[in-house]
Amino acid sequence: MKLSKTYGYLKKELDIIEHALNSAIQADHTVLREASLQLLQAGGKRIRPVFVLLCGQLGNYDLNRVKTVAVSLELIHMATLVHDDVIDDASLRRGKSTTKQLYGNRVAMYTGDYILARALENITTIPDVNAHQELSKTIVQVVVGEIEQIKDKFDWDQNLRDYLRRIRRKTALLIATSCKLGAIVSGLSEKEQKKLYQYGYYIGMSYQIIDDILDFTSSADELGKPAGNDLLQGNITLPVLFAMQDSAFKQMLMETFDSSKTVTDADMTQVIKGLKNTTAIEKSYQVSDHYLEKALNALDCIKNHKAKQTLLSIAKYIGKRRS
């Protein structure tokens, strides 16, 4: 079963959000418009808008307000993807050419800036200072996370705390904010806002850990990019941290990524094989399961509702995700 089936009944609302996203990135300048549309049409799970919708349905649901928040959050996510692809020199995302690959680094960076500006312009139509502040604080943390990721590239001495702090900023905070903003614009209590924020945070942590696992266990066709690509870019993820506890694997890793040599496809195949021969994948899933359990517990005080059941189903799906 696909993740989208757990919230299939939201198709009408998600179609409205997709149309609003299309409208939001329209630009008078041809290159900006085409580059932005190319990114939008490349697709995506739109999981952040889903969380906004579901949390919004737990309160005084107003689709227009919820839509505005969902569009802004997805645009921010899109902007970070464009910038990420420039930093990582990535030619593919979701199996399609990146904005950077099609238009070059300069246009890609300005496209990301444009999409971010449109996100901020869009959220101003919500007359709620709390919503604006929450979004602004999240953007600041996301940027800090990106800087930290650059700093940590090929740092083989980093630890678990470094990794968790990085993925908190990279992924979890934007999902947590999606949940909280859905709750804010729907008038839920501060306690409910806090619990939904925690749910989103724990889900985001688990989701990113599993993504990092799949980078080694899925095929290039499934990933839409080469297997082990994160490691090739110098990003030390949880499976690698655990695998490096095996001295033989760490030695192979050091030799493979010696600065004096070029890492080949054959080298990466051997590294991935070596990692799978350790207990790293199993240990990484255990950490993911820990966060999932905390996500489920965070919903205990939330009233019984179809949206709550869907949030629970999403968490359980993520826990079973293997591709």
Residue pairs with C-beta under 8 A, 6 or more apart in sequence:
1 317
3 45
3 47
3 314
3 317
3 318
3 321
4 45
6 310
6 313
6 314
6 317
7 50
7 53
7 54
7 310
7 314
10 50
10 53
10 54
13 53
13 63
13 67
14 46
14 49
14 50
14 53
16 63
16 67
17 46
17 49
17 53
17 67
17 70
17 71
17 74
18 46
20 67
20 71
21 40
21 71
21 74
21 75
22 37
22 40
24 71
24 75
24 118
24 119
24 122
25 33
25 36
25 37
25 40
25 75
25 114
25 115
25 118
26 33
27 33
27 36
27 114
31 103
31 107
32 110
32 111
32 114
35 99
35 102
35 103
35 107
35 108
35 111
36 111
36 114
36 115
38 99
38 102
39 78
39 81
39 82
39 99
39 111
39 115
40 78
42 93
42 94
42 96
43 94
44 74
44 78
44 94
46 74
47 175
47 207
48 70
48 73
48 74
48 77
48 174
48 175
48 178
49 70
49 71
49 73
49 74
49 178
50 314
51 175
51 178
51 179
51 182
51 200
51 311
52 66
52 69
52 70
52 73
52 178
52 179
52 181
52 182
53 66
53 70
53 182
53 307
54 182
54 307
54 310
54 311
55 178
55 179
55 180
55 181
55 182
55 183
55 186
55 188
55 196
55 307
55 311
56 62
56 65
56 66
56 69
56 182
56 183
56 185
56 186
57 186
57 305
57 306
57 307
58 182
58 183
58 186
58 188
58 192
58 196
58 302
58 303
58 305
58 307
58 308
59 183
59 186
59 187
59 188
59 192
60 186
60 187
61 186
62 185
62 186
65 126
65 185
65 186
66 182
66 185
66 186
68 122
68 123
68 125
68 126
68 185
69 123
69 126
69 131
69 178
69 181
69 182
69 185
70 178
70 182
71 119
71 122
72 119
72 120
72 122
72 123
72 135
73 119
73 135
73 174
73 177
73 178
73 181
75 115
75 116
75 118
75 119
75 122
76 116
76 119
76 135
76 138
76 139
76 142
76 174
77 174
78 115
79 112
79 113
79 115
79 116
79 119
80 112
80 142
80 146
81 93
81 112
82 98
82 99
82 100
82 108
82 109
82 111
82 112
82 115
83 108
83 109
83 112
83 146
84 90
84 146
85 93
85 98
85 99
85 100
85 101
85 108
86 100
86 105
86 108
86 109
86 112
87 146
87 150
88 233
89 100
90 98
90 100
90 101
90 225
90 229
90 233
91 97
91 98
91 100
91 101
92 98
92 101
92 224
92 225
93 224
93 225
94 224
95 221
95 224
95 225
96 224
98 108
99 107
99 108
99 111
99 112
100 108
103 111
116 139
123 131
123 132
123 135
124 132
126 132
126 185
128 184
128 185
130 184
131 181
131 184
131 185
134 177
134 180
134 181
134 184
135 177
135 181
138 173
138 174
138 177
141 169
141 173
142 169
142 170
142 173
142 174
144 169
145 166
145 168
145 169
145 170
145 173
146 169
146 170
148 162
148 165
148 166
148 169
149 166
149 170
149 235
152 158
152 162
152 166
152 235
152 236
153 233
153 234
153 235
154 234
154 236
154 257
155 236
156 236
156 244
156 250
156 253
156 254
158 236
158 241
159 241
160 238
160 241
163 236
163 237
163 238
163 241
164 205
167 204
167 205
167 208
167 209
167 212
168 201
168 204
168 205
170 208
171 204
171 205
171 207
171 208
171 211
172 200
172 201
172 202
172 203
172 204
172 205
172 207
172 208
173 201
173 204
174 204
175 200
175 201
175 203
175 204
175 207
176 197
176 198
176 199
176 200
176 201
176 204
177 197
177 200
178 200
179 196
179 197
179 199
179 200
180 193
180 194
180 196
180 197
180 200
182 196
183 192
183 193
183 196
183 197
184 193
188 196
191 301
192 301
192 302
195 298
195 299
195 301
195 302
196 298
196 302
198 294
198 295
198 298
199 295
199 298
199 299
199 311
199 315
202 291
202 292
202 294
202 295
202 298
203 291
203 292
203 295
203 314
203 315
203 318
205 288
205 291
206 288
206 289
206 291
206 292
206 295
206 315
206 318
206 319
207 318
209 238
209 284
209 287
209 288
209 291
210 285
210 288
210 318
210 321
212 230
212 237
212 238
212 239
212 284
213 238
213 239
213 281
213 284
213 285
213 288
214 222
214 223
214 321
214 322
214 323
215 223
215 227
215 228
215 229
215 230
215 231
215 237
215 239
216 227
216 228
216 239
216 272
216 275
216 276
216 281
217 276
217 281
217 322
218 227
218 323
219 227
220 226
220 227
222 323
223 229
226 232
226 265
226 268
227 268
227 272
228 268
228 271
228 272
230 237
231 237
231 240
231 268
231 271
232 263
232 268
238 280
238 284
238 287
239 275
239 280
239 281
239 284
240 253
240 275
240 280
241 280
242 278
242 279
242 280
242 283
242 284
243 249
243 250
243 253
243 274
243 275
243 278
243 280
244 250
244 253
245 278
245 280
246 278
246 280
248 274
249 274
249 275
249 277
249 278
252 270
252 271
252 274
253 271
253 274
256 263
256 267
256 270
256 271
257 263
275 281
288 319
289 319
292 315
292 316
292 318
292 319
295 315
296 312
296 315
296 316
299 308
299 311
299 312
302 308
302 311
